[in-house]
Amino acid sequence: MADAGHFEPKFKPYYRSLQKAAGDQRTPERIVAHYQLERRLADRLRQSTREERAALYPRLYGELFDALPDHPQRTRNPAAVASRRQKKLPLLLPYVHGRSVYLEIGCGDATMAFAMAAKVARAYGLDVTDALVDHSAAPRNFAFLRSSGVDVPLLADSVDFAYSNQLMEHLHGDDVEDQLREIFRVLKPGGRYYCTTPNRVTGPHDVSRYFDDTATGFHLREYDYRMIRETFGRAGFSQVRFPVTVRNRSLGTPPYPILRGIEIGLLGLPPSVRRHVVPFAQFLMGINAVATK
């Protein structure tokens, strides 16, 4: 694999439309700088051993954000981010009640976990670092859990509902099933894991969207419906459903063969053609997986 830090990447002819859709206002030079650094760091993760990754996950993300003050995640309006997360609550509330134990994997600043804490008996936020968590604002029934990237330091059969948003694609392929088995272990019988992750069919969804046809940045692996269904099954989950949502409103759960059929049709199109179809299929292709123990 070529090192993106040692060559000038070539923008896709239609990169400006991708930039507009992402709300990315940076100059081409800054996007290139971001891409070269992120790909170099991501390649280190891809080539690392399991033992090395426990330290590499937080270190490399820290290096990326320290070097890129204009990274989109650093320039987002905090109030707007909090508002978007608040609007997701109605999708999660049907899975919990006042006695539930809630776990968010990859909680980031934990604002979603803080909001869920008002609806459940106990809320946990799990991440490799709590650098973004305002502990002074944390509800009394919230606790932060530090992870090496895979482990979930909770007792078996102790969680009613687990949730992650845009996390799975950031894990090394060799770590995904290990983490899923940990989530499966801590869930109570009948407990559910709601996982939201971008679909590779409409990707890439990291900075490599501007240059590559598959993710090469910190989205170490992007998934499709078939891959999700098979991976969750190997981790022990008895059932995986795929509810479709638009603007945080549920449109129901289409049968898996329909979703997979659309994927296969889109994958059969050249990327230059597929990009014109993606906006119309985006709501079907954004993966929401609800897995039951």
C-alpha atoms as one frame of an Amber mdcrd trajectory, in Angstrom:
protein
   0.000   0.000   0.000   1.394   3.394  -0.967   1.995   5.872   1.840  -0.374
   8.813   1.296   2.128  11.059   3.056   4.586  10.688   0.164   2.457  11.558
  -2.843  -0.015  14.186  -3.907  -3.449  12.534  -3.955  -5.752  13.168  -6.878
  -9.177  14.611  -6.158 -12.203  12.983  -7.720 -13.619  15.156 -10.537 -16.795
  15.697  -8.510 -15.140  16.258  -5.135 -16.711  19.700  -4.714 -20.191  18.208
  -4.689 -19.038  15.726  -2.015 -17.533  18.595  -0.043 -20.765  20.568  -0.231
 -22.838  17.570   0.874 -20.515  17.101   3.866 -20.658  20.797   4.795 -16.857
  20.913   4.524 -15.641  24.470   3.853 -11.894  23.852   3.948  -9.544  24.659
   1.122  -8.289  21.821  -1.117  -4.844  22.182   0.469  -6.242  21.587   3.962
  -8.249  18.579   2.808  -5.103  17.083   1.268  -3.161  17.700   4.485  -5.914
  15.989   6.475  -6.045  13.030   4.083  -2.284  12.488   4.031  -2.005  12.540
   7.812  -5.101  10.447   8.521  -4.177   7.803   5.990  -0.644   7.553   7.343
  -1.967   7.129  10.896  -4.704   4.720   9.799  -2.135   2.585   7.993  -0.249
   2.281  11.289  -3.421   0.958  12.909  -4.109  -1.451  10.055  -0.585  -2.870
  10.296  -0.467  -3.035  14.108  -0.775  -6.049  16.373  -3.666  -6.532  18.801
  -1.385  -5.699  21.716  -0.144  -2.489  20.077  -3.628  -1.218  19.284  -4.640
  -0.855  22.944  -2.270   2.130  23.117  -2.469   3.196  19.469  -6.209   3.978
  19.300  -6.120   6.961  21.696  -2.588   8.037  20.711  -3.183   8.248  16.952
  -6.542   9.984  17.258  -4.927  12.473  19.614  -2.141  13.086  17.085  -4.685
  13.676  14.325  -6.754  16.203  16.254  -3.710  17.993  17.669  -2.311  18.480
  14.155  -5.594  19.554  12.533  -7.279  22.446  14.337  -9.660  22.725  11.365
 -10.708  19.063  11.496 -14.507  18.946  10.976 -15.024  17.327  14.382 -13.193
  20.223  16.045 -15.073  22.964  14.242 -18.621  21.654  14.698 -21.039  23.807
  16.654 -21.393  22.052  20.053 -24.985  23.217  20.432 -25.885  21.832  17.002
 -24.215  18.512  17.799 -26.071  18.265  21.112 -29.326  19.105  19.349 -28.819
  16.350  16.765 -28.118  13.827  19.491 -31.181  14.928  21.449 -33.301  14.307
  18.349 -32.066  10.699  18.259 -33.540   9.977  21.675 -36.985   8.966  20.346
 -35.306   6.154  18.365 -33.724   4.731  21.526 -36.422   5.227  24.131 -38.604
   2.277  23.002 -35.764  -0.031  24.075 -35.483   1.194  27.691 -37.596   1.836
  30.799 -37.052   3.372  34.208 -35.216   0.317  35.592 -32.953  -0.219  32.583
 -29.167  -0.204  32.518 -27.907   1.651  29.443 -24.437   1.389  27.876 -23.065
   3.625  25.124 -19.979   2.318  23.338 -17.760   5.075  21.975 -19.584   7.759
  23.949 -17.312  10.680  22.953 -18.429  13.659  25.016 -21.157  11.484  26.619
 -23.954  13.988  25.957 -26.199  11.224  24.618 -25.469   9.072  27.666 -26.230
  12.074  29.910 -29.600  12.482  28.181 -30.386   8.772  28.452 -29.512   8.816
  32.155 -32.735  10.751  32.791 -34.714   7.830  31.324 -32.989   4.842  32.944
 -31.761   3.619  36.321 -28.075   3.559  35.336 -26.138   4.911  32.337 -22.590
   4.022  31.338 -20.399   5.738  28.745 -17.526   3.669  27.357 -14.571   5.073
  25.405 -10.788   4.953  25.119 -10.549   8.419  26.683 -12.741  10.762  28.718
 -10.977  13.887  27.395 -14.239  15.180  25.903 -16.457  14.357  28.908 -17.538
  17.192  31.188 -17.693  15.227  34.428 -19.005  18.242  36.310 -22.185  18.055
  34.209 -22.623  14.296  34.562 -25.859  12.988  36.128 -25.478  11.100  39.401
 -26.496   7.820  37.771 -23.831   8.094  35.025 -20.399   6.450  35.118 -17.575
   6.595  32.604 -15.814   3.352  31.666 -12.370   3.361  30.072 -11.706   0.761
  27.370  -8.637  -0.348  25.441 -10.830  -0.277  22.344 -12.350  -3.766  22.675
 -13.047  -4.641  26.319 -16.213  -3.706  28.226 -15.406  -3.642  31.968 -18.827
  -4.683  33.251 -20.250  -7.897  34.705 -21.892 -10.438  32.424 -25.671 -10.117
  31.969 -25.732  -6.620  33.492 -26.915  -4.347  30.638 -30.408  -4.050  29.176
 -29.604  -1.901  26.152 -26.356  -0.926  24.416 -25.899   1.710  21.734 -23.153
   2.968  19.439 -23.186   5.604  16.726 -20.474   5.765  14.045 -18.078   3.558
  16.014 -17.804   0.119  14.416 -16.151   1.421  11.243 -13.279   2.864  13.321
 -12.243  -0.529  14.725  -9.579  -2.742  13.221 -11.194  -5.662  11.419  -9.567
  -8.102  13.850 -11.095  -6.265  16.829 -14.713  -5.990  15.687 -15.863  -9.493
  16.615 -13.992  -9.346  19.924 -15.837  -6.169  20.855 -19.173  -7.620  19.711
 -18.587 -10.678  21.902 -17.896  -8.357  24.848 -21.149  -6.480  24.186 -22.970
  -9.802  23.883 -21.439 -10.938  27.193 -22.576  -7.902  29.209 -26.107  -7.820
  27.757 -28.850  -9.537  29.708 -30.719 -12.371  27.945 -33.067 -10.646  25.531
 -31.013  -7.429  25.727 -30.428  -5.431  22.559 -27.571  -3.627  20.887 -28.448
  -0.747  18.538 -25.513  -0.069  16.209 -25.460   2.739  13.634 -22.691   2.618
  11.037 -22.248   3.966   7.491 -22.751   1.655   4.533 -19.741   1.012   2.308
 -22.046   1.023  -0.706 -22.567   4.779  -0.321 -19.025   5.462   0.874 -16.310
   6.112   1.620 -17.536   8.183   4.563 -14.219   9.394   5.988 -11.865  11.974
   4.427 -10.917   9.473   1.714 -14.323  10.163   0.106 -12.622  12.908  -1.888
  -9.964  10.630  -3.379 -10.724   6.898  -3.122 -13.514   4.447  -3.922 -13.066
   2.548  -0.643 -12.284   3.927   2.814  -8.549   4.370   3.474  -8.655   6.756
   6.457  -9.750   6.118  10.035 -12.752   4.194   8.787 -10.655   1.052   8.934
 -13.518  -0.961   7.488 -16.949   0.082   6.245 -19.715  -2.520   6.144 -22.799
  -3.522   4.209 -25.932  -5.318   5.394 -24.596  -8.788   4.611 -21.325  -8.171
   6.445 -23.156  -6.824   9.511 -25.588  -9.742   9.610 -22.821 -12.348   9.355
 -20.466 -10.619  11.820 -23.139 -10.194  14.496 -24.196 -13.794  14.016 -20.653
 -15.062  14.587 -20.529 -13.023  17.809 -23.555 -14.922  19.129 -26.512 -12.618
  18.487 -29.685 -14.559  17.736 -31.413 -11.936  15.588 -30.412  -8.807  13.684
 -33.021  -6.378  12.318 -32.402  -3.283  10.214 -34.879  -0.461  10.942 -34.857
   2.365   8.406 -34.926   5.945   9.674 -35.227   9.347   8.001 -34.487  12.476
  10.016 -34.609  10.421  13.203 -38.052   9.007  12.418 -38.545   5.287  12.046
 -40.033   4.053   8.765 -40.238   0.437   9.853 -38.050  -2.601   9.249 -37.865
  -3.823   5.634 -37.102  -7.519   5.090 -33.379  -8.196   4.806 -33.625  -9.592
   1.224 -34.976  -6.230   0.013 -32.142  -4.256   1.589 -29.535  -6.708   0.373
 -31.010  -6.695  -3.115 -30.707  -2.910  -3.324 -27.102  -3.177  -2.144 -26.241
  -5.702  -4.804 -27.819  -3.502  -7.464 -25.855  -0.453  -6.322 -22.593  -2.387
  -6.058 -23.027  -3.453  -9.677 -22.887   0.163 -10.841 -19.602   1.940 -11.643
 -18.712   4.432  -8.875 -19.142   7.332 -11.323 -22.744   6.230 -11.930 -23.475
   5.101  -8.390 -22.797   8.564  -6.984 -25.841   9.919  -8.844 -28.091   7.214
  -7.365 -26.738   7.367  -3.810 -28.721  10.463  -2.692 -31.968   8.624  -3.480
 -30.902   5.414  -1.736 -29.080   7.005   1.195 -31.894   6.571   3.711 -32.089
   2.841   2.931 -28.344   2.363   2.991 -27.509   4.039   6.306 -27.200   0.960
   8.518 -29.113   0.758  11.797 -28.633  -2.731  13.186 -30.641  -3.885  16.213
 -29.211  -7.165  17.492 -30.846  -9.311  20.196 -29.023 -11.587  22.632
